[in-house]
């Protein structure tokens, strides 16, 4: 395979970014799931994760499938601090509100510290389907 000599600097720059840690990112597991429940709500347990070498503050939000905030949601620990390279379980209770099924997006959003150099708010979301079995 021949590589165009003009493309070599671009390839080297991309490789340097990946090696320098640009590939690391805040994560949330699981990213999707289906939950069956016999009650008026369903529970989702997610694990926000911090891959960085500094602590971060994370808040967990719940949206419907069109990214409209869902009301009456209970989140077990939000906001929370995540130590470097740590993960923590968060339980989210979502009401069915009279529906047989409900699709939601559970999102973990990092909250920048005041007066820090970086003010980027990273958000990662998982998609979940709740099914009522009664």
VENURSUL-V334659 format. One line per field, one symbol per residue. burial: I if it has 24 or more other ideal C-beta (glycine too) atoms within 12 Angstrom, else O. Layout:
burial: ???
This chain:
burial: OOOOOOOOOOOOOOOOOOOOOOOOOIIIOOOOIOIOIOOOIIIIIIIIIIIOOOOIIIIIIIIIOOOOOIOOIOIOOIOIOIOOOOOIIIIIIIIIOOOOOIIIIIIIIIIOOOOOOOOOOIIIIIIIIIOOOO
